[in-house]
Amino acid sequence: MASTSGFSPADRLERRSDLVLRPLPELRMCMVYRPRPARIVTLNPTGWMLLELCNGETVEEIEAAYGACMTSGGGAATFQDARQGLQILLEHQLVRKLAVSQLQKKREEK
């Protein structure tokens, strides 16, 4: 079955640098302020974890890290959960796909 998501396993995802995060662990959520266009998004623990994992890694690497975190905590993780969560982060414009030129620039900065 073909993927209907807006990314492939080889795409690299990065959290936007202009986001303001307000973790609320006692409520098991994280509030995210996105300035352009202005919006406040509430993330559940899964969305919050996925957002933290979007640091320039590939979708496949993010899914593997998500699965490892979930299983080490005694939870059950599915590929579909991670893929759906990443798609929602993209739709809310909280993460972006890195272009090849952006990736090369990030490597040069290191």
N, C-alpha and C positions, 0 to 999 in steps of 0.2 A: 504494500500500500504506500503510495507516495505521500510525502510530508506536505501538510498544508500550512506549516509555520513559515514565518518570514525569514528563516535562517537555516543554515546547514550545519552539520556537526563540525565542520572546519572553520566556520565563522568565529571571529574573536569578538567578545562582548566586553564593554567597559562601562562602568557606572559614570554618569555625568558628573563633572567636577563641581558644578554649581549647586548641587543638591544640599539641603540642610536636613540632617537626620535627627530625630528626637526619639531615641529608644525608650519604650515604656515596658520593661520586662515584667513588671508586676501585673500588667494588663495583657501580657503576651502579644504585644504588637509594637510597631514602629511607625511613627508619623514622618512623612517625607514631604518637605516643601520643595516644589519645583518652580523656580522663578520665571522661566520663559518657555511657554506661556504659563502664567501663574496658576498653580494648582496645589492642593494638599492631597496626598494619597496616603491611605492607611494600609500598612502591610501586615499580614499575619506572619507567624514565625517562619513558614516556608518561604514566602516572598522576601522576607527580611534576610534570611540566610542566603537565598539566591542572589539578592542584590549585593551582599557582602562578597560573594564569590566572583562577581563580574569585575575582574581586575585585569582584563586583557587576555585571559585564557580562552581557549576554544570552547565552543558549546559542549563538545564531547568531554573535555577536561572538567568543566563546571558540573556536568551531570555526574561524572565519576566522583568528584569531591562531595557533591550533595548526597550521593548514595552512601559514601563512606561515613559522612557525618550522621546520617539518619540511622544506619545500621549499628554504628558504635553507640548510639544513644538508646538502642533497643527498639527503634521505630522501623517501620517498613517504608522503603523508598521504591518508587517506580520511575522508569524512564519517562513515562507519560506525565507524571506529576511535575518533574523538573522541566520538561519541555513546555508544558502549559504555563507554568510559573514564569519562565523566561519570556514566553510570548506576551504575557500580561505586562511584564516590565517594559518590553519594547513598545507595546501599545500605549502605555502611560508615559512614554518618553523619559524613563528613568535610566535606561541604558541605551547604548548605541553600538552599532557594529563598527569595528575599526577597519578602515580602508588600509590597503597595503602600504600606502605612503605614510599614514599615521603610525602604523606598526613599525616601520623602519625608523621613523623619527624617535619613537619611544625607546627603541633599542640603542640608538645613538646617544640618547640622554643618559643611559645607564653606564 
